[in-house]
Amino acid sequence: MTTGGKRLSVVGIIVFEREKSAVRVNEILSRFSELIIGRMGIPYRERGISVIALIVDATTDELGALTGQLGRVPGVKVKSAVTA
């Protein structure tokens, strides 16, 4: 069920260059914090990456703005899955 055009989504973020990208990623996530229902971050030290999973309640435009900004950060890959 959607509310006001919002949909529940899962966003997967992989940060390949943590030292260079972490501050920018956290700034973006803070700016969109009202959309984020839950966040889990796991450092994968053996591979030198960090994995972040978000649960987001947002319109498709809001989700696109969030993922678009994250995707433009060097060393960051983003994928999302949206409920119907």
WOJO-V847363 format. One record per residue. N is the residue number from 1. BURIAL is + if it has 16 or more other C-alpha atoms within 10 Angstrom, else -. Layout:
n=N burial=BURIAL
n=N burial=BURIAL
//
This chain:
n=1 burial=-
n=2 burial=-
n=3 burial=-
n=4 burial=-
n=5 burial=-
n=6 burial=+
n=7 burial=+
n=8 burial=+
n=9 burial=+
n=10 burial=+
n=11 burial=+
n=12 burial=+
n=13 burial=+
n=14 burial=+
n=15 burial=+
n=16 burial=+
n=17 burial=-
n=18 burial=+
n=19 burial=-
n=20 burial=-
n=21 burial=+
n=22 burial=+
n=23 burial=-
n=24 burial=-
n=25 burial=+
n=26 burial=-
n=27 burial=-
n=28 burial=-
n=29 burial=+
n=30 burial=-
n=31 burial=-
n=32 burial=+
n=33 burial=-
n=34 burial=-
n=35 burial=+
n=36 burial=+
n=37 burial=-
n=38 burial=-
n=39 burial=-
n=40 burial=-
n=41 burial=-
n=42 burial=-
n=43 burial=-
n=44 burial=-
n=45 burial=-
n=46 burial=-
n=47 burial=-
n=48 burial=-
n=49 burial=+
n=50 burial=+
n=51 burial=+
n=52 burial=-
n=53 burial=+
n=54 burial=+
n=55 burial=+
n=56 burial=+
n=57 burial=+
n=58 burial=+
n=59 burial=+
n=60 burial=-
n=61 burial=-
n=62 burial=-
n=63 burial=+
n=64 burial=-
n=65 burial=-
n=66 burial=+
n=67 burial=+
n=68 burial=-
n=69 burial=-
n=70 burial=+
n=71 burial=+
n=72 burial=-
n=73 burial=+
n=74 burial=-
n=75 burial=+
n=76 burial=+
n=77 burial=+
n=78 burial=+
n=79 burial=-
n=80 burial=+
n=81 burial=-
n=82 burial=-
n=83 burial=-
n=84 burial=-
//
